[in-house]
Amino acid sequence: MMRTPPSSPPSSPLAPPPAALSDARVAHLWRTRTVLALLRAGLGTHGDMAAWLERHPVLQAVLDDAADAGLDDLTLDEGIARLDALLCTQTHSALGRLQQSLGLDADGLSCWVAAALSDDDPRLAPVIDDLHGQGGRITRATLVSLCGPQTAALALQALHHAHALLADQRCWVADAALWALACGLPPPPGTWQHLPHSALPRLDELILPEAWRQRLRAATQPVQPAPQPPTSRGMCWLLRGSPGSGRHSLAAALAQSAGLGLVMPVIDASRALSDGTAHGTAHGAAHDTAHTPPAHASLCTAAVLLGAMPVLSLSPAPGERLQLPEPPLRLAHAPGQAPLMAVRLPRHGGLGMPGWDTRQIDLTPPDATERHRHWQRALGTDVPPEVLGLRLPRGTLHRVARAAQGEHMGTLGAQASPAWMATIVSHLEAQGRFALDGIARRMPDVRAEEALALPADAQDEFDALVARCRHRDALAEALPAAFGHASGVRALFKGASGTGKTLAARHLATALGRPLYRVDLAATVSKYIGETERNLERVFEAAESLDIVLLLDEGDALLAGRTQVGNATDRYANHETNYLLQRLEHYSGVLVVTTNAAERIDTAFSRRMDVTLDFPLPDALTRLALWQAHLGHLGPALHPEHHDDAAAAQWLDGLERVALRCALSGGQIRNAALHATLLALDGTGRIGPHELRLALEREYRKVGQQCPSLDEVF
């Protein structure tokens, strides 16, 4: 058992530097050191060790453990000094890194260990209460008795700023998740995602454009021995891109090249970092409040404990600017390297980082050549041509490839391409439902009987639009740089209601083999400032990352012309219009805007449309094609057993006369055919002149017009 310290304790020689110990072992030594310090503080108050040990048997167990560790026959001061000498050599450990980053001495770090032990070992609660604790928790007075007022004040400031020590009324408690990391345990669920250095990819393993690779290689070289400016907090990589663009993989490779692991929170902290300059912050109180500023401090502290590079995922709204707070401690870094962190950002929004050396990488969508390399690596063999046509970002591409491999068990090759394509499309469908749930709706695929009847010139324009969408990659590569690099296609379909604009959008998506999603304007447009732009950005990003066709139905509601600013409502309405103008100009997917009030659309939007299709009311020939598509195959009977050739010929002649006399739109023809079929089902089971006449009269009444005479039609 260790002896009571004499009035002038002799100094003891330091033990030789030991081998590297595990984080769990180092945490155990810190526990022993802290309990010995508590015992020393108790002796300073009560004086009698025997009585103190009798009062608190747990202290005797710690003394026995210290004796087994080779600290027998030493005074408390000598034993603590021996442990300090041992622990100062364990700078590689989690607690060693934290002590260095916070600039604390051994007594200062023991303040945090004592707070952690008050929760970790309930047997110590009476000891802490006897040292001015409260309910088994340490107070400021406890820390003063442990290490003196000056050290206690410095430790409290540093540990609280790092969010390692939390205030609980008059008491101080340790962050349990951070203490778990200090003990060598994995991050608790719901806190951080950690990847050790050995699990990270190398930069040369990533498929990257050569220009990016050269820039990254130059930036990741060890810094020169010259010291950094005292105002520099380190280097931060700003990785901008859409979801699935490869930001996570690139951040992991950057951490690996710096000799670090990677740690990132399971939530983003965008709301906590807003500096109030965005017009969207007025509604901040209605959002999740879990993203508090201490979350950033906790991440930085966790990164130090894990020896990892912290990665923040921020999602500022369009036009919003976030302010990254100063790290509460010096971040982890390898020898010869600067402290390092990374921030994942979307392509919009701003970020203020005073004092940081920032390097930005814009992860633009991969071109056709890079996508081919990604598919080859993901599938491990020749890639079916249908799969190569999918314009997916890097991360999405590899996710759907892994899912397809799991279903097909390696049955690759051109002969398997239909099955592979169907599997990949089904997984994209699932991701689309998840990403766009509640804000956009999947439109049904076109059925064989849903013919698109357009005049010849409109059909030619539609066919040209399909070709433009199919060859947008090749077109972007074939054109000179003066044309820009945007590979998106923006089409405006304008015409009266019922002329087939939405049906044409469905035919376009089917021709391209892509799903069509219609934006739900009721769920997108918000009365709260900035929320409309945030919702639209979510739709645009998901559409680009999943290579889907996006339909903005009745788009004049969003693309209306800008007005003179008379009040705040006008100003923020113009903000939305300006955002859409900029976003559509750089949109890389296929977007279809439909309207029956084209005159209301801002002319700036019209100039940004690549293709404009006019959908006129159908002429007689087009109306006949529509009537035949809807009712021609039925003849005069609804059921095949009633079929009669002569009656069928008479029926088709009657449809031709109806097409000549009734100038209806395509939607009205569809409604009339539907109602005539309903009358037949509710009556004799036969669609005849009577049912069709009633259906036509009903359509004309709906628009307040007189139905033409249908005598002698049949």
Stockholm file with secondary structure:
# STOCKHOLM 1.0

chainA/1-714         MMRTPPSSPPSSPLAPPPAALSDARVAHLWRTRTVLALLRAGLGTHGDMAAWLERHPVLQAVLDDAADAGLDDLTLDEGIARLDALLCTQTHSALGRLQQSLGLDADGLSCWVAAALSDDDPRLAPVIDDLHGQGGRITRATLVSLCGPQTAALALQALHHAHALLADQRCWVADAALWALACGLPPPPGTWQHLPHSALPRLDELILPEAWRQRLRAATQPVQPAPQPPTSRGMCWLLRGSPGSGRHSLAAALAQSAGLGLVMPVIDASRALSDGTAHGTAHGAAHDTAHTPPAHASLCTAAVLLGAMPVLSLSPAPGERLQLPEPPLRLAHAPGQAPLMAVRLPRHGGLGMPGWDTRQIDLTPPDATERHRHWQRALGTDVPPEVLGLRLPRGTLHRVARAAQGEHMGTLGAQASPAWMATIVSHLEAQGRFALDGIARRMPDVRAEEALALPADAQDEFDALVARCRHRDALAEALPAAFGHASGVRALFKGASGTGKTLAARHLATALGRPLYRVDLAATVSKYIGETERNLERVFEAAESLDIVLLLDEGDALLAGRTQVGNATDRYANHETNYLLQRLEHYSGVLVVTTNAAERIDTAFSRRMDVTLDFPLPDALTRLALWQAHLGHLGPALHPEHHDDAAAAQWLDGLERVALRCALSGGQIRNAALHATLLALDGTGRIGPHELRLALEREYRKVGQQCPSLDEVF
#=GR chainA/1-714 SS CCBCCCSSCCCCCCCCCCCCCCHHHHHHHHHHHHHHHHHHHHHHHHCCHHHHHHHCHHHHHHHHHHIIIIITTCBHHHHHHHHHHHHTTCTTSHHHHHHHHHTCCHHHHHHHHHHHHHHHCGGGHHHHHHTTCBTTBEEHHHHHHHHCHHHHHHHHHHHHHTTSEEEETTEEEECHHHHHHHTTCCCCTTTEEEECGGGSCCGGGSCCCHHHHHHHHHHTSCCCSSCCCTTCCCEEEEEECCTTSSHHHHHHHHHHHTTCEEEEESSCCHHHHBCSCSTTGGGGGGSCSCCCTHHHHHHHHHHHHHTEEEEEECCCCTTCEEECCCCSSCCCCCTTCCCEEEEEECSSSEEECTTCEEEEEECCCCCHHHHHHHHHHHHSSCCCHHHHTCCCCHHHHHHHHHHHHHHHTTCCSGGGHHHHHHHHHHHHHHHHHHHHTTTEEEECCCCTTCCCCCCHHHHHHHHHHHHHHHTHHHHHHHSCGGGCSCCCEEEEEEESTTSSHHHHHHHHHHHHTCCEEEECHHHHCCSSTTHHHHHHHHHHHHHHHHTCEEEETTGGGTSBCCCCCCSHHHHHHHHHHHHHHHHHHTCCSEEEEEESCGGGBCHHHHHHCSEEEEECCCCHHHHHHHHHHHHGGGTTCSSGGGCCHHHHHHHHHHHHHHHHHCCCCHHHHHHHHHHHHHHHHHTTSCCCHHHHHHHHHHHHHHTTCCCCCCTTCC
#=GC SS_cons         CCBCCCSSCCCCCCCCCCCCCCHHHHHHHHHHHHHHHHHHHHHHHHCCHHHHHHHCHHHHHHHHHHIIIIITTCBHHHHHHHHHHHHTTCTTSHHHHHHHHHTCCHHHHHHHHHHHHHHHCGGGHHHHHHTTCBTTBEEHHHHHHHHCHHHHHHHHHHHHHTTSEEEETTEEEECHHHHHHHTTCCCCTTTEEEECGGGSCCGGGSCCCHHHHHHHHHHTSCCCSSCCCTTCCCEEEEEECCTTSSHHHHHHHHHHHTTCEEEEESSCCHHHHBCSCSTTGGGGGGSCSCCCTHHHHHHHHHHHHHTEEEEEECCCCTTCEEECCCCSSCCCCCTTCCCEEEEEECSSSEEECTTCEEEEEECCCCCHHHHHHHHHHHHSSCCCHHHHTCCCCHHHHHHHHHHHHHHHTTCCSGGGHHHHHHHHHHHHHHHHHHHHTTTEEEECCCCTTCCCCCCHHHHHHHHHHHHHHHTHHHHHHHSCGGGCSCCCEEEEEEESTTSSHHHHHHHHHHHHTCCEEEECHHHHCCSSTTHHHHHHHHHHHHHHHHTCEEEETTGGGTSBCCCCCCSHHHHHHHHHHHHHHHHHHTCCSEEEEEESCGGGBCHHHHHHCSEEEEECCCCHHHHHHHHHHHHGGGTTCSSGGGCCHHHHHHHHHHHHHHHHHCCCCHHHHHHHHHHHHHHHHHTTSCCCHHHHHHHHHHHHHHTTCCCCCCTTCC
//
